[in-house]
Amino acid sequence: MPRLLISLGTTWAVVPEAFHALPPGPQGFTAVHVLTTDSPAAEQPVAEVNAWFRARHPAMLLSITRVTGFADLLSEADHFRFEAVMYR
């Protein structure tokens, strides 16, 4: 059962693009899991992704996780810590 795991910054359209462009595509994914920071700048992109899926793929299981303590990825160490969360 393929699931899309994707990180989200401030450009929300990357999530629908990946959903459509990556195999197996909209008919093949069983769920979409979005991971993002807890930055206030992520509020609007999170809302846009949620609205996009509710309008176009309402049956798709969508989860959005905001990682506490990560307002921005400013260093290589931040990147590796964020990546570790993705693999949990």
ChimeraX attribute file (.defattr): number of C-alpha atoms within 10 A of each C-alpha:
attribute: neighborCount
match mode: 1-to-1
recipient: residues
	/A:1	6
	/A:2	12
	/A:3	15
	/A:4	20
	/A:5	16
	/A:6	16
	/A:7	17
	/A:8	20
	/A:9	18
	/A:10	15
	/A:11	13
	/A:12	19
	/A:13	15
	/A:14	15
	/A:15	23
	/A:16	14
	/A:17	11
	/A:18	15
	/A:19	21
	/A:20	13
	/A:21	11
	/A:22	12
	/A:23	13
	/A:24	14
	/A:25	15
	/A:26	17
	/A:27	10
	/A:28	14
	/A:29	18
	/A:30	16
	/A:31	17
	/A:32	19
	/A:33	16
	/A:34	19
	/A:35	21
	/A:36	24
	/A:37	22
	/A:38	16
	/A:39	16
	/A:40	9
	/A:41	13
	/A:42	20
	/A:43	14
	/A:44	13
	/A:45	19
	/A:46	22
	/A:47	11
	/A:48	15
	/A:49	21
	/A:50	16
	/A:51	13
	/A:52	16
	/A:53	17
	/A:54	13
	/A:55	10
	/A:56	10
	/A:57	12
	/A:58	12
	/A:59	11
	/A:60	15
	/A:61	13
	/A:62	18
	/A:63	12
	/A:64	16
	/A:65	15
	/A:66	17
	/A:67	15
	/A:68	10
	/A:69	9
	/A:70	16
	/A:71	15
	/A:72	17
	/A:73	14
	/A:74	9
	/A:75	9
	/A:76	9
	/A:77	10
	/A:78	13
	/A:79	13
	/A:80	12
	/A:81	13
	/A:82	19
	/A:83	13
	/A:84	10
	/A:85	10
	/A:86	17
	/A:87	7
	/A:88	5
